């Protein structure tokens, strides 16, 4: 199949195909007698695997490494990497929960400025951004 057909089948655009080829995620396809790229069904499956891994939170570098490891070793370390990615996601979620709590406190207190807030019981650490204690650094 040609580039446009592959892109449509895998749910990506043609520029993504070219980028994945340059990155080595997608092997360079055969060429037709007219010089067009000619992809097989394995390319569709590979692109779907790459996109699924990205939805799991893996970066393209991590996906490339996982694919490379899987090609070189009969027992790739996806389980260990998935555990590590899960721990990373859990940490980000905890960080976002703290940020959310802080934003709710700012909204509840009706803070109106980072530097000269007039709300009672302001949860923000008040500083004067125009001056630095002890003079210029």
C-alpha positions as CSV (number, residue, x, y, z in Angstrom):
1,X,0.0,0.0,0.0
2,X,1.1,3.6,-0.5
3,X,1.9,6.2,2.1
4,X,-1.6,7.7,2.2
5,X,-3.3,4.4,2.5
6,X,-1.0,3.3,5.3
7,X,-1.5,6.6,7.1
8,X,-5.3,6.3,6.9
9,X,-5.2,2.6,8.0
10,X,-3.0,3.4,11.0
11,X,-4.8,6.7,11.9
12,X,-1.7,8.9,11.4
13,X,-0.7,11.5,8.8
14,X,1.9,11.0,6.1
15,X,4.3,13.4,7.8
16,X,4.2,11.1,10.8
17,X,5.2,8.2,8.6
18,X,8.2,10.1,7.2
19,X,9.2,11.1,10.8
20,X,9.0,7.5,12.1
21,X,11.1,6.3,9.1
22,X,13.8,9.0,9.9
23,X,13.7,7.9,13.6
24,X,14.0,4.3,12.7
25,X,10.7,3.3,14.2
26,X,9.3,2.3,10.8
27,X,11.7,0.5,8.5
28,X,12.2,2.0,5.0
29,X,9.7,0.3,2.7
30,X,10.2,-1.3,-0.6
31,X,9.8,1.0,-3.6
32,X,7.5,0.3,-6.5
33,X,8.8,0.4,-10.1
34,X,7.6,4.0,-10.2
35,X,9.6,4.9,-7.1
36,X,6.6,5.0,-4.7
37,X,6.9,3.7,-1.2
38,X,5.2,0.3,-0.9
39,X,4.2,-0.7,2.6
40,X,2.9,-4.1,3.7
41,X,0.4,-5.0,6.4
42,X,3.1,-5.3,9.0
43,X,3.7,-1.6,8.7
44,X,0.0,-1.0,9.8
45,X,0.5,-3.3,12.8
46,X,3.8,-1.6,13.8
47,X,2.3,1.9,13.6
48,X,-0.7,0.8,15.7
49,X,1.8,-0.6,18.3
50,X,3.7,2.6,18.4
51,X,0.6,4.7,18.8
52,X,-0.7,2.3,21.5
53,X,2.6,2.6,23.4
54,X,2.4,6.4,23.2
55,X,-1.1,6.3,24.6
56,X,0.4,4.4,27.6
57,X,2.7,7.3,28.2
58,X,5.9,6.1,26.6
59,X,7.9,8.7,24.7
60,X,9.0,8.0,21.1
61,X,12.5,7.4,22.4
62,X,11.2,4.9,24.9
63,X,9.1,3.2,22.2
64,X,12.1,3.0,19.8
65,X,14.1,1.4,22.6
66,X,11.4,-1.0,23.4
67,X,11.0,-2.0,19.8
68,X,14.8,-2.4,19.4
69,X,15.1,-4.4,22.6
70,X,12.2,-6.6,21.5
71,X,13.9,-7.3,18.2
72,X,17.2,-8.2,19.8
73,X,16.0,-10.2,22.8
74,X,13.4,-13.0,23.0
75,X,12.2,-11.7,26.4
76,X,12.0,-7.9,26.3
77,X,11.6,-5.9,29.5
78,X,8.2,-4.4,28.9
79,X,6.9,-5.5,32.3
80,X,9.7,-3.6,34.1
81,X,9.3,-0.6,31.9
82,X,5.6,-0.6,32.3
83,X,6.0,-0.7,36.1
84,X,8.4,2.2,36.0
85,X,6.0,4.2,33.7
86,X,3.2,3.5,36.1
87,X,5.2,4.8,39.0
88,X,6.0,7.9,36.9
89,X,2.3,8.4,36.1
90,X,1.4,7.9,39.7
91,X,3.9,10.6,40.7
92,X,2.6,13.0,38.1
93,X,-1.0,12.4,39.3
94,X,0.0,13.1,42.9
95,X,1.8,16.3,41.8
96,X,-1.3,17.4,39.8
97,X,-3.6,16.6,42.8
98,X,-1.4,18.9,45.0
99,X,-1.5,21.6,42.3
100,X,-5.3,21.3,42.1
101,X,-5.6,21.6,45.9
102,X,-3.4,24.8,45.8
103,X,-5.5,26.3,43.0
104,X,-8.7,25.6,44.9
105,X,-7.2,27.4,48.0
106,X,-6.3,30.4,45.8
107,X,-9.8,30.5,44.3
108,X,-11.5,30.0,47.6
109,X,-9.4,32.8,49.2
110,X,-10.2,35.0,46.1
111,X,-6.5,35.9,45.6
112,X,-6.2,38.7,43.1
113,X,-2.4,39.2,42.6
114,X,0.8,37.3,43.0
115,X,2.6,40.3,44.4
116,X,-0.1,42.5,46.2
117,X,-2.9,40.2,47.1
118,X,-5.6,41.8,49.2
119,X,-7.5,38.7,50.2
120,X,-7.7,37.8,53.8
121,X,-5.7,34.7,54.8
122,X,-3.9,34.6,51.5
123,X,-2.4,31.1,50.8
124,X,0.2,32.5,48.5
125,X,3.7,33.2,49.8
126,X,3.8,37.0,49.5
127,X,6.8,38.5,47.9
128,X,7.6,41.9,46.4
129,X,8.8,41.0,43.0
130,X,10.1,44.5,42.5
131,X,12.7,44.2,45.3
132,X,15.0,41.5,46.4
133,X,16.2,41.3,50.0
134,X,19.8,42.4,50.3
135,X,19.9,44.3,47.0
136,X,20.8,43.1,43.5
137,X,22.4,39.7,43.2
